Amino acid sequence: MLTGCALFDREERSVSVFDAEPGDCFLVPEEITAELTELRQVDCGRPHQQEAYAVVDYTPTEGAQGYPGDAVLKDFADGSCAAEFAPYVGADYRDSTLFFTYLLPSARSWEQGDDRAVTCFITTTGAPLAESVRDSQL
């Protein structure tokens, strides 16, 4: 897979949400939908709004069957993405000028594709990012 730093000749390319890896940079989706399947990846040296920084697998509690629901996955993602923030950025989330968001497994991808991964993204509400935020201490 090409990483965000390996994109030289195209401004952006469409990649599956399952292929997002820490260090890859993305433009925000043009349309907000309930289920997202593709992301617009760009070189981290180009203006972008999001950078993947962690992929964390949700492990169901013993005896749990089926999709745990959005509320359970959101609670897991909030804690997991917050915990992964400082090791990637170099600053605690509460002290940072950056924010995080995430993609959760959908009920369909959970059942059909055995999807258990939460992908964490650093994002900004201000000016677009112009480089990777890894170790930036922002």
N, CA, C and O of each residue as an XYZ file, in Angstrom:
552
protein
N       0.821     -1.183      0.000
C       0.000      0.000      0.000
C       0.871      1.255      0.000
O       1.910      1.294      0.658
N       0.455      2.252     -0.721
C       1.146      3.531     -0.706
C       0.787      4.274      0.564
O      -0.380      4.297      0.954
N       1.743      4.869      1.202
C       1.441      5.703      2.362
C       1.299      7.133      1.892
O       1.608      7.456      0.745
N       0.827      7.991      2.786
C       0.614      9.388      2.452
C       1.855     10.055      1.913
O       1.749     10.961      1.088
N       3.029      9.639      2.351
C       4.268     10.270      1.906
C       4.725      9.772      0.553
O       5.672     10.323     -0.008
N       4.084      8.746      0.007
C       4.527      8.176     -1.253
C       3.697      8.669     -2.434
O       3.893      8.190     -3.551
N       2.798      9.588     -2.229
C       1.967     10.098     -3.312
C       2.678     11.281     -3.959
O       2.763     12.357     -3.368
N       3.181     11.086     -5.159
C       3.960     12.139     -5.796
C       3.252     12.781     -6.969
O       3.259     14.005     -7.093
N       2.646     11.993     -7.827
C       2.163     12.532     -9.076
C       0.676     12.870     -9.081
O       0.189     13.432    -10.062
N      -0.057     12.551     -8.027
C      -1.475     12.868     -7.962
C      -1.751     13.632     -6.678
O      -1.130     13.381     -5.645
N      -2.690     14.568     -6.756
C      -3.034     15.314     -5.553
C      -3.751     14.441     -4.546
O      -3.503     14.548     -3.345
N      -4.629     13.583     -5.015
C      -5.371     12.715     -4.106
C      -5.702     11.408     -4.806
O      -5.689     11.312     -6.033
N      -5.998     10.407     -3.991
C      -6.456      9.139     -4.547
C      -7.457      8.543     -3.579
O      -7.401      8.798     -2.376
N      -8.341      7.777     -4.089
C      -9.375      7.145     -3.292
C      -8.840      5.819     -2.753
O      -8.312      5.001     -3.506
N      -8.982      5.615     -1.437
C      -8.555      4.366     -0.808
C      -9.691      3.844      0.063
O     -10.514      4.612      0.560
N      -9.722      2.555      0.234
C     -10.708      1.928      1.095
C     -10.479      2.360      2.545
O      -9.336      2.556      2.959
N     -11.552      2.509      3.313
C     -11.410      2.840      4.731
C     -10.610      1.762      5.462
O      -9.995      2.042      6.492
N     -10.611      0.549      4.947
C      -9.877     -0.553      5.574
C      -8.369     -0.463      5.335
O      -7.593     -1.170      5.978
N      -7.953      0.414      4.401
C      -6.531      0.555      4.077
C      -5.866      1.753      4.756
O      -4.666      1.965      4.586
N      -6.620      2.531      5.513
C      -6.036      3.692      6.209
C      -5.076      3.201      7.289
O      -5.417      2.332      8.091
N      -3.877      3.767      7.298
C      -2.844      3.388      8.260
C      -2.304      4.627      8.960
O      -2.353      5.722      8.400
N      -1.794      4.472     10.167
C      -1.185      5.613     10.846
C      -0.140      6.292      9.957
O       0.704      5.632      9.350
N      -0.214      7.615      9.895
C       0.701      8.389      9.059
C       0.104      8.773      7.721
O       0.671      9.613      7.024
N      -1.032      8.181      7.333
C      -1.707      8.553      6.087
C      -2.535      9.807      6.330
O      -3.141      9.954      7.391
N      -2.566     10.717      5.349
C      -3.307     11.967      5.466
C      -4.468     11.989      4.483
O      -4.398     11.413      3.398
N      -5.553     12.677      4.893
C      -6.796     12.622      4.131
C      -7.502     13.965      4.101
O      -7.341     14.800      4.991
N      -8.294     14.147      3.045
C      -9.225     15.262      2.965
C     -10.536     14.790      3.583
O     -10.875     13.610      3.498
N     -11.272     15.707      4.204
C     -12.558     15.308      4.781
C     -13.507     14.921      3.655
O     -13.412     15.452      2.549
N     -14.414     14.003      3.933
C     -15.387     13.615      2.895
C     -16.216     14.818      2.453
O     -16.550     15.688      3.258
N     -16.539     14.854      1.165
C     -17.366     15.937      0.646
C     -18.790     15.814      1.147
O     -19.469     16.820      1.354
N     -19.249     14.581      1.344
C     -20.584     14.324      1.863
C     -20.479     13.458      3.106
O     -19.690     12.514      3.151
N     -21.270     13.780      4.106
C     -21.318     12.971      5.313
C     -22.391     11.906      5.113
O     -23.548     12.222      4.833
N     -22.000     10.648      5.258
C     -22.933      9.543      5.089
C     -22.845      8.618      6.304
O     -21.872      8.651      7.057
N     -23.868      7.802      6.477
C     -23.893      6.872      7.612
C     -22.781      5.848      7.511
O     -22.176      5.482      8.519
N     -22.508      5.386      6.307
C     -21.428      4.417      6.107
C     -20.465      4.956      5.061
O     -20.857      5.319      3.952
N     -19.214      4.997      5.440
C     -18.159      5.498      4.578
C     -17.336      4.314      4.099
O     -16.937      3.475      4.907
N     -17.075      4.231      2.802
C     -16.296      3.113      2.275
C     -14.958      3.549      1.696
O     -14.016      2.759      1.646
N     -14.868      4.800      1.261
C     -13.661      5.315      0.629
C     -13.214      6.604      1.310
O     -14.033      7.358      1.834
N     -11.902      6.848      1.296
C     -11.307      8.072      1.812
C     -10.474      8.714      0.716
O      -9.974      8.023     -0.172
N     -10.321     10.037      0.772
C      -9.496     10.759     -0.200
C      -8.127     11.009      0.420
O      -7.961     11.928      1.222
N      -7.158     10.198      0.049
C      -5.810     10.273      0.607
C      -4.967     11.267     -0.182
O      -5.047     11.337     -1.408
N      -4.152     12.041      0.552
C      -3.229     12.996     -0.058
C      -1.871     12.863      0.617
O      -1.763     12.298      1.705
N      -0.856     13.377     -0.023
C       0.460     13.470      0.583
C       0.344     14.384      1.797
O      -0.353     15.397      1.738
N       1.006     14.050      2.881
C       0.916     14.849      4.109
C       1.509     16.245      3.947
O       1.254     17.113      4.782
N       2.287     16.483      2.908
C       2.839     17.804      2.633
C       1.862     18.706      1.908
O       2.144     19.885      1.698
N       0.720     18.167      1.524
C      -0.330     18.964      0.882
C      -1.389     19.308      1.930
O      -1.509     18.608      2.935
N      -2.154     20.371      1.711
C      -3.202     20.709      2.672
C      -4.170     19.532      2.879
O      -4.625     18.907      1.921
N      -4.464     19.256      4.128
C      -5.383     18.162      4.478
C      -6.019     18.473      5.822
O      -5.529     19.327      6.561
N      -7.100     17.790      6.139
C      -7.794     18.031      7.399
C      -7.661     16.889      8.393
O      -7.933     17.070      9.580
N      -7.249     15.718      7.927
C      -7.184     14.563      8.825
C      -5.924     13.744      8.578
O      -5.410     13.664      7.463
N      -5.443     13.131      9.677
C      -4.299     12.227      9.602
C      -4.614     11.016     10.482
O      -4.904     11.158     11.670
N      -4.552      9.830      9.885
C      -4.761      8.612     10.669
C      -3.587      8.453     11.628
O      -2.433      8.628     11.238
N      -3.884      8.121     12.881
C      -2.793      7.956     13.837
C      -2.857      6.666     14.630
O      -1.909      6.339     15.343
N      -3.943      5.928     14.524
C      -4.030      4.639     15.222
C      -5.157      3.809     14.621
O      -6.170      4.339     14.165
N      -4.957      2.514     14.632
C      -6.005      1.552     14.296
C      -6.045      0.588     15.471
O      -5.075     -0.121     15.740
N      -7.179      0.569     16.167
C      -7.311     -0.198     17.406
C      -8.442     -1.203     17.244
O      -9.558     -0.833     16.878
N      -8.158     -2.469     17.514
C      -9.189     -3.505     17.402
C     -10.031     -3.576     18.667
O      -9.509     -3.634     19.780
N     -11.342     -3.571     18.473
C     -12.277     -3.753     19.583
C     -12.391     -5.253     19.859
O     -12.617     -6.046     18.945
N     -12.236     -5.624     21.107
C     -12.386     -7.023     21.506
C     -13.668     -7.138     22.326
O     -13.763     -6.573     23.415
N     -14.652     -7.867     21.802
C     -15.903     -8.015     22.549
C     -15.660     -8.696     23.895
O     -14.746     -9.508     24.042
N     -16.485     -8.350     24.861
C     -16.390     -9.003     26.164
C     -16.766    -10.468     26.017
O     -17.526    -10.842     25.123
N     -16.231    -11.283     26.896
C     -16.472    -12.717     26.826
C     -17.974    -12.997     26.867
O     -18.701    -12.452     27.698
N     -18.412    -13.844     25.968
C     -19.815    -14.228     25.904
C     -20.667    -13.312     25.047
O     -21.803    -13.661     24.725
N     -20.149    -12.140     24.665
C     -20.916    -11.208     23.826
C     -21.031    -11.770     22.416
O     -20.079    -12.329     21.870
N     -22.194    -11.612     21.852
C     -22.421    -12.075     20.494
C     -23.016    -10.945     19.667
O     -23.823    -10.157     20.160
N     -22.618    -10.877     18.430
C     -23.172     -9.882     17.525
C     -22.593     -8.493     17.718
O     -21.715     -8.262     18.551
N     -23.114     -7.585     16.924
C     -22.682     -6.193     16.919
C     -22.994     -5.554     18.267
O     -24.134     -5.627     18.725
N     -22.004     -4.924     18.920
C     -22.234     -4.382     20.262
C     -23.058     -3.095     20.293
O     -23.567     -2.709     21.345
N     -23.189     -2.441     19.156
C     -23.952     -1.192     19.079
C     -23.047      0.023     19.033
O     -21.898     -0.016     19.473
N     -23.585      1.098     18.494
C     -22.819      2.329     18.323
C     -22.340      2.920     19.641
O     -21.208      3.395     19.725
N     -23.180      2.898     20.670
C     -22.805      3.515     21.948
C     -21.591      2.825     22.560
O     -20.684      3.494     23.054
N     -21.564      1.509     22.533
C     -20.427      0.752     23.092
C     -19.171      1.039     22.282
O     -18.104      1.264     22.853
N     -19.287      1.033     20.958
C     -18.121      1.294     20.112
C     -17.627      2.730     20.250
O     -16.420      2.969     20.218
N     -18.540      3.689     20.405
C     -18.125      5.084     20.601
C     -17.378      5.251     21.920
O     -16.364      5.946     21.974
N     -17.866      4.625     22.972
C     -17.160      4.690     24.264
C     -15.761      4.100     24.144
O     -14.793      4.667     24.651
N     -15.662      2.954     23.466
C     -14.363      2.318     23.253
C     -13.450      3.246     22.439
O     -12.286      3.440     22.791
N     -13.982      3.816     21.353
C     -13.183      4.682     20.483
C     -12.734      5.948     21.211
O     -11.589      6.371     21.060
N     -13.618      6.552     21.994
C     -13.233      7.753     22.744
C     -12.032      7.470     23.644
O     -11.072      8.241     23.663
N     -12.085      6.371     24.384
C     -10.984      6.031     25.289
C      -9.726      5.611     24.557
O      -8.625      6.046     24.894
N      -9.891      4.764     23.554
C      -8.726      4.245     22.822
C      -8.028      5.327     22.009
O      -6.800      5.409     22.011
N      -8.800      6.153     21.316
C      -8.192      7.209     20.497
C      -7.536      8.274     21.368
O      -6.490      8.812     21.003
N      -8.140      8.585     22.517
C      -7.516      9.537     23.441
C      -6.194      8.977     23.966
O      -5.216      9.716     24.087
N      -6.156      7.684     24.277
C      -4.933      7.061     24.801
C      -3.824      7.002     23.752
O      -2.647      7.066     24.105
N      -4.171      6.883     22.485
C      -3.176      6.785     21.408
C      -2.698      8.150     20.911
O      -1.720      8.231     20.168
N      -3.376      9.209     21.314
C      -3.085     10.551     20.818
C      -1.686     11.028     21.206
O      -0.884     11.372     20.338
N      -1.392     11.050     22.502
C      -0.098     11.581     22.980
C       1.102     10.819     22.426
O       2.075     11.458     22.024
N       1.084      9.490     22.384
C       2.248      8.805     21.812
C       2.514      9.184     20.352
O       3.658      9.139     19.901
N       1.473      9.555     19.621
C       1.654      9.912     18.206
C       2.037     11.384     18.044
O       2.981     11.707     17.323
N       1.307     12.268     18.712
C       1.518     13.709     18.543
C       2.656     14.228     19.412
O       3.383     15.136     19.010
N       2.810     13.657     20.598
C       3.830     14.142     21.527
C       3.277     15.123     22.536
O       4.034     15.735     23.290
N       1.964     15.280     22.559
C       1.294     16.147     23.538
C      -0.012     15.478     23.940
O      -0.653     14.805     23.132
N      -0.398     15.672     25.191
C      -1.657     15.131     25.668
C      -2.815     15.784     24.911
O      -2.761     16.969     24.582
N      -3.834     15.019     24.644
C      -4.989     15.522     23.914
C      -5.569     16.781     24.575
O      -5.952     17.722     23.880
N      -5.633     16.800     25.886
C      -6.219     17.938     26.605
C      -5.384     19.202     26.485
O      -5.897     20.300     26.703
N      -4.102     19.071     26.140
C      -3.216     20.226     25.988
C      -2.967     20.596     24.524
O      -2.251     21.554     24.235
N      -3.548     19.850     23.627
C      -3.275     20.008     22.197
C      -4.207     21.021     21.543
O      -5.302     21.289     22.036
N      -3.757     21.573     20.435
C      -4.604     22.439     19.609
C      -5.368     21.617     18.580
O      -6.193     22.150     17.837
N      -5.091     20.319     18.540
C      -5.720     19.411     17.583
C      -6.856     18.641     18.250
O      -6.993     18.642     19.473
N      -7.649     18.000     17.440
C      -8.777     17.198     17.909
C      -8.653     15.797     17.328
O      -7.798     15.547     16.478
N      -9.502     14.886     17.781
C      -9.538     13.578     17.131
C     -10.966     13.186     16.804
O     -11.926     13.653     17.417
N     -11.066     12.325     15.829
C     -12.320     11.716     15.427
C     -11.993     10.283     15.055
O     -10.833      9.879     15.144
N     -12.966      9.515     14.649
C     -12.707      8.101     14.349
C     -13.766      7.529     13.431
O     -14.856      8.080     13.272
N     -13.410      6.407     12.834
C     -14.347      5.584     12.068
C     -14.589      4.315     12.862
O     -13.648      3.691     13.353
N     -15.853      3.934     12.985
C     -16.242      2.726     13.709
C     -16.682      1.644     12.737
O     -17.102      1.950     11.621
N     -16.593      0.382     13.144
C     -17.184     -0.673     12.322
C     -18.699     -0.460     12.244
O     -19.332     -0.112     13.241
N     -19.260     -0.663     11.091
C     -20.716     -0.607     10.958
C     -21.281     -1.985     11.294
O     -20.548     -2.973     11.326
N     -22.568     -2.042     11.540
C     -23.208     -3.334     11.809
C     -22.991     -4.276     10.628
O     -22.775     -5.473     10.818
N     -23.047     -3.740      9.409
C     -22.872     -4.566      8.215
C     -21.436     -5.092      8.100
O     -21.229     -6.278      7.841
N     -20.439     -4.205      8.293
C     -19.046     -4.665      8.169
C     -18.681     -5.605      9.316
O     -17.833     -6.481      9.151
N     -19.312     -5.432     10.471
C     -19.101     -6.314     11.618
C     -19.562     -7.734     11.278
O     -18.842     -8.706     11.507
N     -20.764     -7.832     10.734
C     -21.360     -9.141     10.443
C     -20.793     -9.773      9.176
O     -20.511    -10.971      9.155
N     -20.624     -8.982      8.127
C     -20.207     -9.529      6.839
C     -18.702     -9.647      6.681
O     -18.215    -10.571      6.030
N     -17.965     -8.724      7.268
C     -16.537     -8.697      7.014
C     -15.680     -8.929      8.229
O     -14.456     -8.822      8.149
N     -16.292     -9.245      9.360
C     -15.543     -9.475     10.587
C     -14.701     -8.255     10.958
O     -13.582     -8.393     11.453
N     -15.247     -7.058     10.716
C     -14.557     -5.799     10.980
C     -14.669     -5.453     12.457
O     -15.774     -5.331     12.984
N     -13.535     -5.295     13.124
C     -13.505     -4.920     14.541
C     -12.621     -3.703     14.789
O     -12.395     -3.335     15.942
N     -12.116     -3.069     13.728
C     -11.133     -1.993     13.849
C     -11.775     -0.613     13.950
O     -12.686     -0.272     13.196
N     -11.273      0.166     14.899
C     -11.597      1.584     15.026
C     -10.373      2.334     14.500
O      -9.256      2.108     14.967
N     -10.580      3.213     13.541
C      -9.486      4.012     12.989
C      -9.587      5.419     13.559
O     -10.614      6.085     13.420
N      -8.514      5.864     14.201
C      -8.461      7.177     14.843
C      -7.789      8.183     13.909
O      -6.766      7.885     13.291
N      -8.376      9.374     13.814
C      -7.854     10.441     12.964
C      -7.661     11.708     13.783
O      -8.522     12.080     14.580
N      -6.538     12.362     13.584
C      -6.330     13.707     14.115
C      -6.979     14.644     13.117
O      -6.898     14.439     11.906
N      -7.618     15.665     13.634
C      -8.290     16.615     12.765
C      -8.140     18.018     13.340
O      -7.742     18.199     14.490
N      -8.465     18.991     12.524
C      -8.410     20.380     12.950
C      -9.693     21.065     12.538
O     -10.308     20.693     11.538
N     -10.098     22.055     13.295
C     -11.272     22.830     12.915
C     -10.847     24.178     12.325
O     -11.684     24.962     11.878
N      -9.563     24.430     12.330
C      -9.034     25.680     11.796
C      -8.472     25.482     10.403
O      -9.046     24.777      9.573
N      -7.352     26.111     10.168
C      -6.689     26.018      8.871
C      -6.276     24.574      8.612
O      -5.973     23.837      9.551
N      -6.261     24.163      7.337
C      -5.822     22.799      7.032
C      -4.391     22.559      7.507
O      -3.592     23.490      7.615
N      -4.093     21.328      7.779
C      -2.736     20.915      8.137
C      -1.888     20.904      6.874
O      -2.405     20.634      5.789
N      -0.607     21.189      6.994
C       0.272     21.248      5.820
C       1.411     20.244      5.911
O       2.243     20.157      5.008
N       1.448     19.482      7.011
C       2.449     18.449      7.178
C       1.933     17.448      8.218
O       0.894     17.663      8.842
N       2.664     16.370      8.387
C       2.273     15.377      9.373
C       2.360     15.993     10.782
O       3.204     16.850     11.043
N       1.485     15.547     11.669
C       1.512     16.016     13.044
C       2.223     15.025     13.977
O       2.256     15.225     15.191
N       2.780     13.974     13.412
C       3.518     12.999     14.234
C       4.661     13.714     14.943
O       5.462     14.392     14.300
N       4.743     13.570     16.257
C       5.767     14.169     17.093
C       5.807     15.693     17.005
O       6.842     16.293     17.295
N       4.722     16.322     16.620
C       4.704     17.787     16.451
C       4.509     18.537     17.761
O       4.808     19.728     17.840
N       4.014     17.862     18.782
C       3.701     18.454     20.072
C       2.694     19.593     19.988
O       2.667     20.480     20.840
N       1.873     19.554     18.955
C       0.840     20.602     18.793
C      -0.283     20.358     19.762
O      -1.250     21.120     19.791
